[in-house]
Amino acid sequence: MAPDHGSKVDISFAGRFTASAIAACFAEITTIPLDTAKVRLQLQKKAIAGDLAGPKYRGLLGTAATIAKEEGAAALWKGIVPGLHRQCIYGGLRIGLYEPVKSFYVGENHVGDVPLSKKIAAGFTTGALAIAVANPTDLVKVRLQSEGKLAPGVPRRYTGAMDAYAKIVRQEGVAALWTGIGPNVARNAIINAAELASYDQVKQSILKLPGFKDDVVTHILSGLGAGFFAVCVGSPVDVVKSRMMGDSAYKNTIDCFVKTLKNDGPQAFYKGFLPNFARLGSWNVIMFLTLEQVQKAFVRKPAN
């Protein structure tokens, strides 16, 4: 991402979109096991009093180990196909549009650092627009990830991503592909604003400190900051989104929120916080490191 200080990097929208999609897909492949563990933890209901067995999944590593033991290591990559579909569309749009939208909000004659409020507004806008388009891929990804080990002889609901898309349309209608669109737009707009604005702001602040330059260390620190802020502000809507997409028992966003609060308590909205941070923190570090390098190939050289 082009910093606010210094010279602007000249990259076309097509170049930004392509670089963003590549970086987002690479980050998705490397961190989706953590996302699968996070989804299972979020969908796990509160243990019933007197249940000696207790919750099935405990912690990030425990959940990943349980999934691998019961379903095989490959199960940790459940949902990778729709996950890549999602990142190509959502990742490409939300990140690729961020700089143009930010420039639109400040105006073409703006000089100096962009105000944080404009960065947040740009991230909120691109996150909402991108996920409105990519919601079907998110729905299929969550449904594939949420299905655990089945009893012998019980067939899986979906054989794969394309089968899931087809069955959802055939059995539930085209509109069902946008199930959970409310909390998903809220979640992704908020998290995208937190990620992109905080990365932009943290990087800008670090580069003003003595001894720091636009290198890997700065990108790692900025990526960790982006992941932390994103999890802090996005966990409640992320839990509601996962529960609505993974369980059809909820009528709407408010119903899911109220039932989760009533049945599992307010702490449920931060269920899976550590795996979520491990996921988003590592995801942001990998994605931004990759993006900073890949987009160099798309910089347009000035005409002689």
C-alpha positions in Angstrom: 0.0 0.0 0.0 1.3 3.4 -0.9 2.2 5.4 2.2 0.7 8.9 2.7 4.0 10.5 3.0 6.6 10.8 0.2 5.7 10.1 -3.4 2.6 8.3 -4.5 3.0 4.9 -6.1 1.4 4.8 -9.5 -0.5 1.5 -9.9 -3.6 0.9 -12.0 -6.8 -0.5 -10.4 -6.2 -3.7 -12.4 -2.7 -4.0 -11.0 -3.9 -3.2 -7.4 -6.7 -5.8 -7.7 -4.4 -8.5 -9.1 -1.7 -7.9 -6.5 -4.3 -7.8 -3.7 -6.0 -11.0 -4.8 -2.6 -12.8 -5.0 -1.5 -11.7 -1.6 -4.9 -12.5 0.0 -5.0 -16.0 -1.6 -1.5 -16.8 -0.3 -2.4 -15.6 3.2 -5.6 -17.7 3.0 -3.7 -20.9 2.1 -1.2 -20.6 4.9 -3.6 -19.6 7.7 -6.9 -21.4 6.9 -6.3 -24.2 9.5 -6.5 -21.4 12.2 -9.7 -20.1 10.6 -11.2 -23.6 10.7 -10.4 -23.9 14.4 -11.9 -20.5 15.0 -15.2 -21.4 13.2 -15.5 -24.6 15.2 -14.9 -22.7 18.5 -17.5 -20.0 17.6 -20.1 -22.6 16.6 -19.6 -24.6 19.7 -22.6 -24.2 22.1 -22.3 -23.6 25.8 -21.9 -26.9 27.8 -25.0 -28.2 29.5 -24.9 -28.3 33.3 -24.0 -31.8 34.4 -22.3 -32.7 31.1 -19.2 -34.4 32.4 -17.7 -34.5 28.9 -17.4 -30.7 28.7 -16.9 -28.8 25.5 -15.4 -30.8 22.6 -13.1 -28.1 21.5 -10.6 -26.3 23.8 -8.3 -23.6 22.6 -6.6 -23.1 19.3 -4.1 -25.9 19.3 -6.5 -28.3 21.1 -9.2 -27.6 18.5 -6.8 -28.1 15.6 -5.5 -31.3 17.2 -9.0 -32.7 17.7 -10.0 -31.9 14.1 -6.8 -33.5 12.7 -7.2 -36.6 15.0 -10.9 -37.2 14.2 -11.1 -36.1 10.6 -7.6 -36.1 9.3 -5.2 -33.2 8.8 -6.8 -32.4 5.5 -9.9 -31.3 7.4 -8.1 -28.3 8.6 -8.1 -27.0 5.0 -11.9 -27.5 4.7 -13.3 -24.6 2.8 -10.1 -23.7 1.0 -11.7 -23.7 -2.4 -14.5 -21.2 -1.6 -11.9 -19.4 0.6 -9.8 -18.8 -2.4 -12.9 -17.8 -4.4 -13.6 -15.3 -1.6 -10.2 -13.8 -1.5 -10.0 -13.4 -5.3 -13.2 -11.4 -5.2 -13.3 -9.9 -1.7 -9.6 -9.5 -1.1 -9.0 -8.0 -4.6 -11.9 -5.5 -4.3 -11.5 -4.4 -0.7 -7.7 -3.9 -0.8 -7.5 -2.9 -4.5 -10.2 -0.1 -4.1 -8.8 1.2 -0.8 -6.3 3.7 -2.2 -8.6 5.1 -4.9 -11.5 5.4 -2.5 -9.2 7.1 0.1 -8.0 9.5 -2.5 -11.6 10.2 -3.5 -12.5 11.1 0.1 -9.6 13.5 0.7 -9.8 15.0 -2.8 -7.3 15.1 -5.6 -5.7 18.4 -4.3 -5.0 17.0 -0.8 -1.4 17.5 0.4 0.2 15.7 3.4 -0.9 12.8 5.6 -4.4 11.5 5.1 -6.5 11.9 8.3 -7.3 8.7 10.1 -11.0 9.4 9.8 -10.7 9.3 6.0 -8.7 6.0 6.1 -11.4 4.4 8.3 -14.2 5.7 6.0 -12.3 4.3 2.9 -11.8 0.9 4.6 -15.4 0.7 5.8 -16.7 1.5 2.3 -14.5 -1.0 0.4 -15.2 -3.7 2.9 -18.9 -3.3 2.6 -18.9 -3.2 -1.2 -16.6 -6.2 -1.6 -18.4 -8.6 0.8 -21.8 -7.7 -0.7 -20.4 -9.2 -3.9 -18.5 -12.1 -2.3 -21.0 -13.2 0.4 -21.9 -16.5 -1.4 -18.2 -17.6 -1.2 -18.2 -16.8 2.5 -21.4 -18.8 3.1 -20.1 -21.9 1.4 -16.7 -21.6 3.2 -18.3 -21.5 6.6 -20.7 -24.4 5.9 -17.9 -26.6 4.7 -15.7 -25.7 7.7 -18.5 -26.2 10.3 -19.2 -29.8 9.4 -17.3 -32.1 11.8 -16.9 -35.8 11.9 -20.1 -37.7 11.0 -21.5 -41.0 12.3 -20.8 -44.0 10.1 -23.1 -44.2 7.1 -24.2 -40.5 7.4 -23.5 -38.7 4.1 -21.9 -35.3 4.1 -24.2 -32.4 3.4 -21.9 -31.2 0.6 -19.2 -33.1 -1.4 -17.3 -29.9 -2.2 -17.6 -26.2 -2.9 -19.3 -26.4 -6.3 -21.7 -29.0 -4.9 -22.5 -26.6 -2.1 -23.2 -23.7 -4.3 -25.5 -25.8 -6.5 -27.4 -27.5 -3.6 -27.9 -24.2 -1.8 -29.4 -22.6 -4.9 -31.5 -25.7 -5.7 -32.8 -26.4 -2.1 -32.9 -22.9 -0.6 -33.0 -20.5 -3.5 -30.6 -18.0 -5.0 -31.3 -15.5 -2.2 -29.9 -18.1 0.3 -26.4 -17.4 -1.0 -26.7 -14.1 0.7 -27.7 -15.6 4.1 -26.1 -13.6 6.9 -25.4 -10.6 4.6 -26.3 -8.2 7.4 -23.8 -9.3 10.0 -21.3 -10.1 7.2 -21.4 -6.6 5.8 -21.1 -5.2 9.3 -18.3 -7.5 10.2 -16.3 -7.1 7.0 -16.8 -3.3 6.8 -15.7 -2.9 10.4 -12.8 -5.4 10.2 -11.6 -4.0 6.8 -11.6 -0.5 8.2 -9.7 -1.7 11.3 -7.2 -3.6 9.2 -6.5 -1.2 6.4 -6.7 2.0 8.4 -4.6 0.7 11.3 -2.0 -0.8 8.9 -1.9 2.5 7.1 -1.7 4.5 10.3 0.8 2.3 12.2 3.1 2.1 9.1 2.9 5.9 8.8 3.7 6.4 12.5 6.6 3.9 12.4 8.2 5.4 9.4 8.4 8.7 11.3 10.5 7.2 14.0 14.3 7.3 13.8 15.9 4.2 12.4 12.8 2.8 10.7 12.3 2.5 7.0 9.8 0.9 4.6 11.1 -2.7 5.0 10.0 -6.1 6.2 10.3 -5.2 9.9 7.9 -2.2 9.5 5.5 -4.4 7.4 5.4 -7.1 10.1 4.8 -4.6 13.0 2.1 -2.9 10.9 0.5 -6.2 10.0 0.3 -7.3 13.7 -1.2 -4.0 14.6 -3.8 -4.4 11.9 -4.7 -7.9 13.0 -5.1 -6.9 16.7 -7.3 -3.9 16.1 -9.4 -6.0 13.6 -10.1 -8.7 16.2 -10.9 -6.3 19.0 -13.6 -4.5 17.1 -14.8 -7.3 14.8 -15.2 -10.4 17.1 -18.8 -9.9 18.1 -20.1 -9.5 14.6 -17.8 -12.3 13.5 -19.4 -14.7 16.0 -22.9 -13.7 14.9 -22.0 -14.1 11.2 -20.4 -17.6 11.8 -23.4 -18.8 13.8 -26.0 -17.5 11.2 -24.1 -19.1 8.3 -23.4 -22.4 10.1 -26.8 -22.9 11.7 -30.2 -22.1 10.0 -32.0 -22.0 13.4 -31.6 -18.2 13.6 -34.3 -16.0 12.1 -32.1 -12.9 11.6 -29.2 -11.0 12.9 -31.0 -9.6 16.0 -32.4 -13.1 16.8 -28.9 -14.6 16.6 -27.4 -11.9 18.8 -30.2 -12.2 21.4 -30.1 -16.0 21.5 -26.3 -16.0 21.8 -26.3 -13.5 24.6 -29.1 -15.3 26.4 -27.9 -18.9 26.0 -24.1 -18.4 26.1 -23.5 -15.0 27.8 -21.6 -11.9 26.6 -18.3 -13.8 26.7 -19.6 -15.8 23.7 -19.0 -12.8 21.5 -15.3 -13.1 22.1 -15.3 -16.8 21.9 -12.2 -17.9 20.0 -10.5 -14.5 20.5 -7.0 -15.9 20.7 -7.4 -18.2 17.6 -9.1 -15.3 15.9 -6.1 -13.1 16.6 -3.6 -15.8 15.7 -5.5 -16.2 12.5 -6.0 -12.5 11.6 -2.6 -11.4 13.0 -0.7 -14.0 11.0 -3.0 -13.5 8.0 -2.4 -9.7 8.0 1.4 -10.1 8.4 1.6 -12.6 5.5 -0.9 -10.7 3.3 0.7 -7.3 3.7 4.3 -8.7 3.4 3.2 -10.4 0.2 1.3 -7.4 -1.1 4.1 -5.0 -0.6 6.4 -7.2 -2.7 3.9 -8.3 -5.4 2.5 -4.8 -6.2 6.1 -3.7 -7.1 5.6 -5.7 -10.3 2.6 -3.5 -11.2 4.1 -0.1 -10.6 3.7 2.0 -13.8 6.9 3.6 -14.9 6.7 7.3 -15.8 6.8 8.0 -19.5 10.1 9.4 -20.8 
